[in-house]
Amino acid sequence: MIKRSRAGLDIFSEKDLEKIHEATLEVLEKAGVEIMSDEAREIFKSAGVKVNEKSVHLTQKDLDEYLNLAPEKFTLYARNEQNNVEIGGNNTVLAPGYGSPFVMDYPEMNRRESKYDDYIKFTKLAQASDNIDVVGGVLVEPTDIDDKIRHGKMLEAAVKYSDKCLMGSAMGAKKAQESLEMAAIVFESEEFVRSHPVLISLINTNSPLTIDERMSDALMVHSKNKQAMVIASLSMTGTTSPTTLPASLVQQNAEILTGIVLTQLINPGTPVIYGSASSVVDLKKADLALGSPETVKMFNGTAQMARYYGIPSRGGGALTDSLFPDAQAGYESMLNIMSAVNNGFNFILHAAGLLENYMSMSYEKFIIDDEVCGIVNNVAEGLIVDEDQLAVDEIIEIGAGGNYISTDHTFSHMKDMRMPLLSKRERYFSDQDQPETAARAKAKYEEILNNFNKPELKAGILEKLQKYIDRL
């Protein structure tokens, strides 16, 4: 978990934020957000919210009443309590890739369908990382597992190979409920699960201005059990949202706020995150441009709007348009991770492994991104300015023309500097082997997997999970 020294950068003035908010209210009043679930619409209607056929129309009064019920920060619980994380404030929690149906193999540069074995391997890498806080969910799509039990097998693998916080299923009411029942097996208490957020699930809106039935149903299940959720828009400028970024922020704001209000109508105090995976589209190609500066601006505005409402935020990630773990993937991912942390996001999904606009995962890219996350973590901590750090006596004692290489102060702080996981700092030697970054990353991930040790898990839990999955 990254502990930032400040809240986040602002690109909008308070007046700008008010304009976006007022524009959102107008959209909510005149267009509304379509809720495809009959049950969800009835919940809105019963609370006195205006419902016109399938569209829900929130007012300022509704927002004032229900947004204030969502907590500004909350704890997400892991089966190993040392891995619990607090989401909100100046904390940034990291989770790896999510939802990719392909894996890019290196050095063959061959894109293939992701398998259950890939899911297990990426879970091991996430567990071994000092930067990743959350595992589970659709880390990659295990296409060789029957869809009926896929969510169960993914959660089983996450529990077997990791003791970090878990993502749950949002694939409709049934799978959401089953992920909760499996969590109760892991934590050995239905009561604990009902009273503590042990899962965090991703609820995506369907831009423009729609929340489909499957997502609504999953949202209702998790809300009833007070489990954490990310309510996120994935709008695309010029295609599923307006071309201008402020307009896209208005549209996604309407979608996200409607989802958040629904969680609080169902169960006040349900932990929720104001999220976005929205991006700009390169209209020359009609495809996402995740590595663009405009996408960074979109996320910056998202984080600031979340702070405006006093709700934790999600956005950014190791996002890139590159197909391969190359230099483009590196600089675009660094741009997106660094800016996401500087923007003040509290939860970053896709923090490691992603290629090709969410479509592919890469083992080498995972290691490279893990290095990036460690670097950004170090930068975000800021600096302490005290007597020891200022070292005035040291400067005076050494004086002009001296050096500090052998002083006690140097020795006492020589381990303060972050040592790289992957980066090289050697001088050039013509006869020295200098493999490129991706090759070094390949060697590193293979080393991690070869030396991986499963975290302790109480006897009998895996057997109970397997029996549960067999009944699905």
C-alpha positions in Angstrom: 0.0 0.0 0.0 1.3 3.4 -0.9 1.1 6.1 1.7 1.1 9.4 0.0 2.4 12.6 1.6 -0.5 14.7 0.2 -4.0 14.3 -1.0 -3.6 14.8 -4.8 -3.1 17.2 -7.6 -6.0 19.4 -8.8 -6.6 20.5 -12.3 -10.0 22.0 -11.6 -10.9 25.0 -9.5 -13.7 24.8 -7.0 -15.8 26.7 -9.5 -15.0 24.1 -12.2 -16.1 21.3 -9.9 -19.4 23.2 -9.3 -20.0 23.5 -13.0 -19.5 19.8 -13.5 -21.8 19.0 -10.6 -24.5 21.3 -11.8 -24.2 19.9 -15.3 -24.6 16.4 -13.8 -27.7 17.4 -12.0 -29.2 18.7 -15.3 -28.4 15.4 -17.0 -29.9 13.4 -14.1 -33.0 15.5 -14.2 -33.6 15.5 -18.0 -32.1 12.2 -19.1 -31.6 10.2 -16.0 -29.8 6.8 -15.9 -31.5 3.7 -17.1 -31.6 0.9 -14.5 -32.3 -2.4 -16.3 -33.2 -4.3 -13.1 -36.9 -4.1 -12.0 -35.9 -4.7 -8.4 -33.4 -1.9 -8.4 -35.8 0.5 -9.9 -38.4 -0.4 -7.2 -35.8 0.4 -4.5 -35.3 3.8 -6.0 -39.0 4.3 -6.3 -39.8 3.2 -2.7 -37.3 5.8 -1.4 -39.1 8.6 -3.2 -36.6 8.9 -6.1 -38.2 9.9 -9.4 -38.5 6.9 -11.7 -39.7 7.3 -15.3 -40.2 3.9 -16.9 -36.7 2.5 -16.8 -34.8 5.8 -16.0 -33.9 7.0 -12.6 -33.7 10.8 -12.0 -31.7 11.8 -8.9 -32.0 15.3 -7.5 -29.7 17.5 -5.3 -31.8 16.5 -2.3 -31.2 12.8 -3.1 -27.5 13.2 -3.4 -27.3 15.2 -0.2 -29.2 12.5 1.7 -27.5 9.4 0.4 -23.9 10.3 -0.6 -23.1 11.4 2.9 -23.9 7.9 4.1 -21.0 6.4 2.2 -17.8 6.2 4.3 -14.8 8.4 3.5 -12.5 5.5 4.3 -12.9 1.8 5.3 -10.8 -1.3 6.0 -10.7 -4.2 3.6 -10.0 -7.4 5.5 -7.6 -10.2 4.4 -7.5 -13.7 5.8 -4.1 -12.8 7.1 -4.9 -9.7 9.2 -1.4 -8.3 8.5 -2.5 -7.8 4.9 -5.6 -5.7 5.8 -5.6 -2.4 4.0 -7.4 0.9 4.7 -8.9 2.4 1.6 -9.3 6.2 1.6 -7.5 9.2 2.9 -3.9 9.4 1.6 -3.6 5.7 1.0 -3.3 4.1 -2.5 -4.1 0.4 -2.6 -2.9 -1.6 -5.6 -4.5 -4.5 -7.4 -3.1 -6.3 -10.5 -4.7 -6.7 -14.0 -8.3 -7.6 -14.4 -10.4 -9.2 -17.1 -7.8 -9.9 -19.9 -8.8 -12.9 -22.1 -5.2 -13.2 -23.5 -1.6 -13.6 -22.4 1.3 -12.3 -24.5 4.2 -14.8 -24.4 7.8 -13.5 -24.6 10.1 -13.7 -26.5 7.8 -15.4 -29.0 5.5 -12.4 -29.0 2.6 -14.8 -29.4 -0.8 -13.8 -28.1 -2.8 -16.8 -26.8 -6.0 -17.4 -24.7 -5.4 -17.2 -21.0 -5.7 -20.4 -19.0 -6.3 -21.4 -15.4 -2.6 -22.1 -15.0 -1.9 -18.4 -16.0 -4.4 -17.3 -13.3 -2.5 -19.4 -10.7 0.9 -18.0 -11.8 -0.2 -14.4 -11.8 -1.7 -14.9 -8.3 1.7 -16.2 -7.1 3.4 -13.1 -8.6 0.9 -10.9 -6.9 1.4 -12.6 -3.6 5.2 -12.3 -3.9 5.0 -8.6 -4.7 5.8 -6.0 -2.0 3.5 -3.6 -3.8 0.3 -5.4 -4.7 -2.3 -5.5 -2.0 -5.3 -7.2 -3.5 -5.7 -10.5 -5.5 -8.6 -12.5 -7.0 -11.3 -11.3 -9.3 -10.7 -11.9 -12.9 -6.9 -11.5 -12.7 -7.0 -13.1 -16.2 -9.9 -14.9 -17.8 -9.3 -18.7 -17.4 -10.9 -19.7 -20.7 -10.4 -23.4 -20.1 -12.7 -23.4 -17.0 -16.4 -23.8 -17.5 -18.2 -20.5 -17.0 -20.5 -22.0 -14.4 -17.7 -22.6 -11.9 -15.1 -20.1 -13.2 -15.7 -17.6 -10.4 -15.4 -20.3 -7.8 -12.1 -21.7 -9.2 -10.7 -18.2 -9.4 -11.5 -17.5 -5.8 -10.2 -20.9 -4.8 -6.9 -20.2 -6.5 -6.7 -16.7 -4.9 -7.2 -18.3 -1.4 -4.8 -21.2 -2.0 -1.9 -19.1 -3.3 -2.4 -15.8 -1.5 -3.4 -14.4 1.9 -3.9 -10.9 0.7 -7.3 -9.1 0.2 -9.7 -10.6 -2.2 -11.9 -9.4 -5.1 -15.4 -10.9 -5.4 -17.6 -11.7 -8.3 -19.9 -9.2 -10.0 -21.3 -11.5 -12.6 -24.9 -11.3 -11.5 -26.7 -12.1 -8.3 -26.0 -15.8 -8.2 -22.3 -15.6 -8.6 -22.0 -12.6 -6.3 -23.9 -14.6 -3.6 -21.7 -17.7 -4.2 -18.5 -15.6 -3.8 -19.8 -14.4 -0.4 -20.6 -17.9 0.7 -17.1 -19.0 -0.3 -15.7 -16.1 1.6 -17.6 -17.3 4.7 -15.8 -20.6 4.3 -12.4 -18.9 4.1 -13.1 -16.6 7.1 -14.9 -19.4 8.9 -17.8 -17.2 9.9 -20.9 -15.9 8.1 -21.3 -13.3 10.8 -17.7 -12.0 10.3 -18.4 -11.6 6.5 -21.7 -9.8 7.2 -20.0 -7.3 9.5 -16.6 -6.8 7.7 -15.8 -6.0 4.1 -13.8 -9.1 3.0 -14.5 -8.8 -0.7 -14.2 -5.8 -3.1 -16.1 -6.2 -6.4 -16.1 -4.2 -9.6 -19.5 -2.9 -10.7 -19.3 -1.4 -14.2 -21.9 0.9 -15.7 -22.8 0.5 -19.3 -22.2 3.9 -21.0 -24.0 5.9 -22.0 -26.2 6.3 -18.9 -27.1 2.7 -18.2 -26.6 0.1 -15.5 -27.5 -3.3 -16.8 -29.4 -6.0 -14.9 -26.4 -8.3 -14.2 -24.4 -5.5 -12.6 -27.4 -4.1 -10.7 -28.2 -7.6 -9.3 -24.6 -8.1 -8.1 -24.6 -4.6 -6.6 -27.7 -5.4 -4.6 -26.3 -8.7 -3.3 -23.0 -7.1 -2.2 -24.8 -4.1 -0.7 -27.1 -6.3 1.4 -24.0 -7.9 2.8 -22.2 -4.6 3.2 -19.3 -5.7 1.0 -17.0 -3.2 -0.7 -17.6 -2.2 -4.3 -16.0 0.0 -7.0 -18.8 1.7 -9.0 -17.0 2.5 -12.2 -17.8 4.0 -15.6 -15.9 2.8 -18.7 -17.0 5.5 -21.2 -15.0 6.1 -24.4 -14.9 9.7 -25.7 -16.4 10.2 -29.1 -18.1 6.7 -29.0 -19.9 6.1 -25.8 -19.4 9.6 -24.3 -18.9 13.1 -25.7 -15.6 13.9 -27.3 -14.7 16.7 -24.8 -13.3 15.6 -21.5 -15.5 17.8 -19.2 -18.6 16.4 -20.9 -17.4 12.9 -20.4 -16.8 13.6 -16.8 -20.3 14.9 -16.5 -21.8 11.7 -18.1 -19.7 9.3 -16.0 -20.5 11.3 -12.9 -24.2 10.8 -13.5 -23.7 7.0 -13.9 -21.4 6.6 -10.9 -23.5 8.7 -8.5 -26.6 6.7 -9.4 -24.8 3.5 -8.6 -23.5 4.8 -5.3 -26.9 6.1 -4.2 -28.4 2.6 -4.9 -25.8 1.0 -2.6 -26.7 3.4 0.2 -30.5 2.9 -0.3 -30.0 -0.8 0.2 -27.6 -0.7 3.1 -26.5 2.7 4.5 -22.8 2.8 5.2 -21.9 0.2 2.5 -18.2 0.9 1.6 -18.0 2.1 -2.0 -15.4 3.6 -4.3 -16.1 6.3 -6.9 -14.4 4.6 -9.9 -13.5 5.1 -13.6 -11.9 3.2 -16.3 -13.0 5.8 -18.8 -10.6 6.7 -21.6 -10.3 8.7 -24.8 -10.6 7.1 -28.2 -8.2 7.7 -31.1 -10.9 8.5 -33.7 -8.4 7.8 -36.5 -8.6 4.1 -35.5 -11.8 4.1 -33.4 -9.8 2.4 -30.6 -8.9 3.2 -27.0 -5.8 5.4 -26.4 -4.9 4.4 -22.8 -1.4 5.7 -23.1 -2.5 9.2 -24.1 -2.2 12.4 -22.0 -5.9 13.0 -22.4 -6.6 9.7 -20.5 -4.4 11.0 -17.7 -6.5 14.2 -17.7 -9.7 12.2 -17.5 -8.4 10.3 -14.5 -7.2 13.5 -12.8 -10.7 15.0 -13.1 -12.2 11.7 -11.8 -10.1 11.7 -8.6 -10.9 15.3 -8.0 -14.7 14.7 -8.4 -14.5 11.9 -5.9 -12.8 14.2 -3.4 -15.5 16.7 -4.1 -18.1 14.2 -2.8 -15.9 12.8 0.0 -15.8 9.3 -1.4 -12.7 7.1 -2.0 -11.6 6.9 -5.6 -10.4 4.4 -8.2 -8.6 5.0 -11.5 -5.4 4.7 -13.5 -3.2 1.6 -13.6 -0.2 0.3 -15.6 -2.2 1.2 -18.8 -0.7 1.0 -22.2 -1.7 0.7 -25.9 1.4 -1.3 -26.6 1.1 -5.0 -27.7 4.4 -6.0 -26.2 6.5 -5.4 -23.1 8.6 -2.8 -24.8 9.7 0.8 -24.3 6.3 2.2 -25.2 4.6 -0.1 -22.6 7.1 1.2 -20.1 6.7 4.9 -20.5 3.0 4.8 -20.9 2.6 2.7 -17.8 4.9 4.9 -15.8 2.9 7.9 -16.9 -0.4 6.3 -15.9 0.8 4.9 -12.5 2.7 8.0 -11.5 -0.2 10.3 -12.4 -2.8 8.0 -10.7 -0.9 8.2 -7.4 -0.2 11.9 -7.8 -3.9 12.4 -8.6 -4.7 10.9 -5.2 -6.5 7.7 -6.2 -7.2 5.4 -3.3 -7.5 2.2 -5.4 -5.7 1.4 -8.5 -6.8 -1.7 -10.5 -4.7 -2.9 -13.4 -1.5 -1.9 -11.5 0.6 -4.7 -13.0 0.8 -6.9 -16.1 -1.5 -5.1 -18.6 -0.9 -4.8 -22.4 -3.0 -3.9 -25.4 -5.8 -1.8 -24.0 -6.9 -4.2 -21.3 -6.8 -7.2 -23.7 -3.6 -9.0 -22.7 -1.5 -9.8 -19.7 2.2 -10.4 -19.7 4.4 -12.0 -17.1 7.3 -9.8 -18.1 5.1 -6.7 -18.0 3.9 -7.7 -14.5 7.5 -7.6 -13.2 8.3 -4.4 -15.0 5.1 -2.8 -13.5 5.9 -4.1 -10.1 9.2 -2.2 -10.4 7.4 0.9 -11.5 5.0 0.6 -8.5 7.9 0.4 -6.1 9.5 3.5 -7.6 6.3 5.4 -7.5 5.7 4.3 -3.9 9.1 5.7 -2.9 8.4 9.0 -4.6 4.9 9.4 -3.1 6.3 9.0 0.5 7.9 12.4 0.2 10.7 13.6 2.5 11.1 14.1 6.2 12.8 17.4 7.1 14.3 17.1 10.6 17.7 17.8 12.3 19.2 14.4 11.2 18.0 14.8 7.6 19.3 18.4 7.3 22.7 17.3 8.7 23.9 20.9 9.2 26.8 19.9 11.5 27.9 17.3 8.8 28.0 20.0 6.1 30.0 22.4 8.3 32.4 19.7 9.4 33.2 18.5 5.9 33.4 22.0 4.5 34.6 23.1 1.1 36.2 20.5 -1.1 35.6 17.5 1.2 33.6 14.3 0.6 31.0 12.4 2.5 31.8 8.8 1.4 33.1 7.6 4.7 31.3 9.6 7.3 29.1 8.1 10.1 26.1 10.0 8.7 26.6 8.4 5.3 26.9 4.9 6.8 23.8 5.4 9.0 21.7 6.3 5.9 23.3 4.2 3.2 20.4 1.8 3.1 17.7 4.5 2.9 17.9 4.4 -0.9 15.5 2.1 -2.6 17.3 -0.8 -4.4 15.7 -1.8 -7.7 14.0 -5.1 -8.3 14.8 -5.1 -12.0 16.6 -2.0 -13.1 20.4 -2.1 -13.9 22.9 0.5 -12.7 26.2 -1.0 -13.9 28.7 0.8 -16.1 29.2 -0.4 -19.6 31.6 -3.3 -20.3 31.9 -4.5 -23.9 32.2 -8.2 -22.9 29.4 -8.2 -20.3 26.0 -9.7 -21.1 23.4 -7.0 -21.0 20.0 -8.6 -21.6 17.1 -6.2 -22.4 14.6 -5.3 -19.7 11.9 -7.8 -20.8 14.5 -10.6 -20.8 15.6 -9.7 -17.2 11.9 -9.6 -16.2 11.4 -13.0 -17.7 14.2 -14.4 -15.6 12.9 -12.6 -12.5 9.3 -14.0 -12.8 10.6 -17.5 -13.4 12.8 -17.2 -10.3 9.8 -16.0 -8.2 7.6 -18.9 -9.4 10.4 -21.5 -8.9 10.9 -20.4 -5.4 7.3 -19.7 -4.4 6.0 -20.8 -1.1 2.3 -21.0 -0.5 1.1 -18.9 2.5 -0.3 -20.9 5.5 -4.0 -21.8 5.3 -5.9 -23.6 8.0 -6.5 -27.3 7.4 -9.8 -28.2 5.8 -10.6 -24.9 4.2 -9.5 -25.9 0.7 -11.4 -29.1 1.0 -14.6 -27.2 2.0 -14.1 -24.8 -0.9 -13.7 -27.7 -3.4 -16.9 -29.4 -2.1 -18.7 -26.1 -2.5 -17.5 -25.7 -6.0 -18.5 -29.2 -6.9 -22.1 -28.3 -6.0 -22.2 -25.3 -8.3 
